[in-house]
Amino acid sequence: MDNILKYKDFIGSVHFSAEDGVFYGKIEGIKSMVSFEGETVKELEEDFHNAVDDYINYCERHGIESKKSFSGKLSITISPSEHSLIAAVAKNKGISVAAFVKNAISKELAYS
């Protein structure tokens, strides 16, 4: 995956502002807004690590769950022709459309 940082099971988005000459991002998958930045990749990574550590410590001190909880349900929009093709392939495999999509997602995640 491009444009992300990983540390202690947390993911941070990465962006660059040419105007400010700085890399910046935020911790993804949490309820709070925690950002980090740096003028170099090394500074960005260090600030990300510090932001994650600070966030974990804050959550522990205040008894807050550090990760956003997800329901496990996912709603997507695709074209009718893609939906039809998925349904046909799933039927041919003897599985449901939901099982087909779940398998496809699992395979894609295994490659990241």
PyMOL commands that set and color helices and strands:
alter all, ss='L'
color gray80, all
select helices_A, chain A and resi 41-62+80-93+97-110
alter helices_A, ss='H'
color red, helices_A
select strands_A, chain A and resi 4-7+10-13+15-17+22-28+35-38
alter strands_A, ss='S'
color yellow, strands_A
deselect
rebuild
show_as cartoon
